[in-house]
């Protein structure tokens, strides 16, 4: 009998706060009080370190979504510094919701690790940044979550190998993920969740699912396949300017997702007896009695 772990839902705010701390706090409050998810997640980039000079000074590839004249200016506009992240973490603690952040470079990893969050996320784009992974394994004691979008099976094996070498695989969470915004249903490849479980389930802490699709039906399927941690991009308004909003859930959708995941968890059992107490009442009234 498969033992389903309780679902854990993460609302990824990322840069959907539009660089505004008041919007970020409103999103945290809505996620905690209305959506009732387990965690919110931000992003941290040290853009000068992360981007080449050419990338930093280039125009945004989709100017309609840009908050600056260049891609670097756009990224800086959306960036919170480590003191603002500390303020957001304290606000999350006040509201009883877990704070986490994705880190894109070594400096960001070091800054966020200094805040000692429960977990740090490594995005798909950076899961081969071995210097950063090694530093986290050696210096940060919390869980480390890694997405596997745009990553080959060999690269996933090398990623897990880093954690096993440092005896940190028990703190690793691997996410099935397809990198795209939004992702068509045919490209979600949910059965790869089973592959991750079969290959790494005995070595890592959890297998998760990070989705950039529309709706919430797929997330329920991901959970039933064994991904007990479900992460979705989250926004207050899907029409806002930015690349992630269209593939995000608004508060009503995020609330339904958290609710439905917990409902499915309760339902994934076998009957404890042939006739349940709730059925006995109906059986006594309705069951055919042969003469």
SVG drawing of the C-alpha trace seen along z (x, -y; Angstrom):
<svg xmlns="http://www.w3.org/2000/svg" viewBox="-39 -53 72 68">
<polyline fill="none" stroke="black" stroke-width="0.4" points="0.0,0.0 1.4,-3.4 1.7,-5.8 1.0,-9.3 2.9,-12.1 0.8,-15.1 0.8,-17.8 3.0,-20.9 2.0,-23.9 4.3,-26.7 3.1,-30.0 6.0,-31.4 5.9,-35.1 9.2,-35.4 9.3,-38.9 5.5,-39.2 5.6,-41.9 6.7,-44.3 9.6,-45.6 7.1,-46.9 7.5,-45.9 3.9,-46.7 2.6,-44.5 5.0,-41.8 3.6,-42.0 0.0,-42.0 0.8,-38.8 2.3,-37.2 -0.7,-38.1 -3.2,-36.8 -1.2,-33.6 -1.2,-33.0 -4.7,-34.1 -6.8,-33.5 -5.0,-30.9 -3.8,-28.9 -0.6,-27.6 2.4,-26.4 5.1,-28.7 5.8,-31.6 8.9,-31.9 10.8,-34.9 13.9,-35.1 17.3,-36.6 19.8,-37.6 23.1,-39.5 22.6,-40.7 26.2,-42.0 27.5,-38.5 24.8,-36.5 24.8,-38.3 27.5,-39.0 28.1,-42.7 26.4,-42.0 23.3,-40.4 23.1,-43.2 23.2,-45.9 21.0,-44.2 17.3,-45.2 14.7,-42.9 13.8,-40.2 10.1,-41.0 10.0,-44.8 6.3,-44.9 7.2,-43.1 10.3,-45.2 10.6,-47.5 13.8,-49.1 15.6,-50.2 17.9,-47.2 17.6,-43.7 19.9,-44.5 17.9,-47.6 14.7,-45.5 16.2,-42.9 17.5,-45.5 14.1,-47.2 12.5,-43.9 15.3,-43.0 15.0,-43.2 18.2,-43.5 19.0,-41.2 17.6,-43.6 14.3,-43.6 14.4,-39.8 15.0,-39.8 12.0,-42.1 9.8,-39.7 11.0,-36.7 10.0,-38.4 6.6,-39.3 6.1,-35.7 6.9,-34.5 4.5,-37.0 1.7,-35.5 2.7,-31.9 3.8,-31.0 7.2,-29.7 9.5,-32.1 11.9,-30.8 13.8,-32.2 15.3,-30.9 19.0,-31.9 20.6,-32.4 24.2,-33.0 26.8,-32.4 26.5,-35.8 22.7,-35.5 23.1,-32.0 25.4,-33.3 23.2,-36.3 20.0,-34.2 21.7,-31.4 22.6,-34.1 18.9,-34.6 18.6,-30.8 15.3,-30.1 13.8,-26.6 14.7,-25.9 16.5,-27.5 15.5,-26.8 17.8,-26.3 16.1,-27.1 16.4,-24.9 18.7,-27.5 21.3,-27.2 21.2,-23.6 24.6,-23.1 26.2,-25.9 28.3,-23.5 30.3,-26.1 27.0,-27.4 25.7,-23.9 29.0,-22.9 29.0,-26.0 25.4,-25.4 26.1,-21.8 29.0,-22.8 27.6,-26.0 23.8,-25.8 21.9,-23.3 18.4,-23.7 16.6,-21.8 17.8,-22.5 15.2,-22.3 16.2,-21.9 14.1,-22.1 15.0,-19.9 13.6,-21.8 15.9,-22.1 18.1,-19.4 19.3,-16.1 19.0,-12.8 22.8,-12.8 22.8,-16.3 20.2,-15.3 22.5,-12.4 25.5,-14.7 23.4,-17.1 22.3,-14.4 25.9,-13.2 27.0,-16.5 24.6,-16.1 25.5,-12.5 29.2,-13.4 28.6,-15.9 26.2,-13.5 23.3,-16.0 21.0,-14.0 18.6,-13.5 18.1,-17.3 17.5,-17.5 14.1,-17.9 14.0,-17.3 11.2,-18.8 9.8,-17.6 9.6,-20.7 9.3,-21.8 10.8,-25.3 8.3,-27.4 5.8,-30.2 3.1,-28.9 3.7,-25.2 1.2,-23.3 -0.2,-20.3 1.5,-17.9 4.9,-19.2 4.4,-18.7 5.6,-15.1 4.2,-14.1 5.3,-10.5 8.8,-11.7 7.7,-12.1 7.6,-8.3 11.1,-8.2 12.5,-10.5 10.9,-8.5 12.2,-5.2 15.7,-6.6 16.2,-8.9 13.3,-8.3 15.4,-6.2 18.2,-8.9 16.5,-12.3 14.0,-13.7 11.1,-14.4 10.1,-14.6 8.2,-17.7 6.4,-19.3 7.0,-22.9 4.4,-23.8 4.1,-26.7 0.8,-25.6 -2.8,-26.8 -5.4,-25.6 -4.9,-23.2 -6.0,-19.8 -2.5,-18.8 -1.1,-19.6 -3.6,-17.1 -2.4,-14.5 1.2,-15.3 0.5,-14.7 -1.2,-11.4 1.9,-10.3 4.0,-11.0 5.1,-14.6 4.0,-15.7 5.5,-19.2 3.7,-21.4 5.0,-24.8 3.1,-27.3 3.7,-30.8 1.4,-33.2 0.1,-36.7 -2.6,-39.1 -3.5,-39.8 -2.6,-37.7 -2.9,-40.7 0.0,-42.6 3.1,-43.4 5.8,-40.6 6.7,-37.3 5.4,-35.1 2.0,-36.5 0.2,-34.7 1.4,-31.3 0.6,-32.1 -2.4,-31.4 -4.4,-34.3 -5.4,-34.0 -8.7,-32.2 -6.9,-29.5 -4.1,-29.1 -6.7,-28.7 -8.5,-26.0 -5.2,-24.2 -4.3,-24.0 -7.8,-23.0 -8.0,-20.3 -4.6,-18.8 -5.6,-18.3 -8.9,-16.8 -7.2,-14.3 -4.7,-13.4 -7.7,-12.5 -9.3,-10.5 -6.2,-8.4 -6.9,-5.5 -8.3,-2.0 -11.5,-1.0 -10.8,-0.1 -13.7,2.3 -16.0,3.7 -18.9,1.5 -17.9,-1.9 -20.0,-3.4 -21.3,-6.1 -22.4,-3.3 -24.1,-1.2 -26.8,-3.8 -27.6,-3.7 -27.3,0.1 -29.8,0.5 -32.3,-1.7 -31.6,-0.9 -29.8,2.5 -31.9,5.0 -32.9,7.9 -33.7,11.1 -36.7,12.9"/>
</svg>
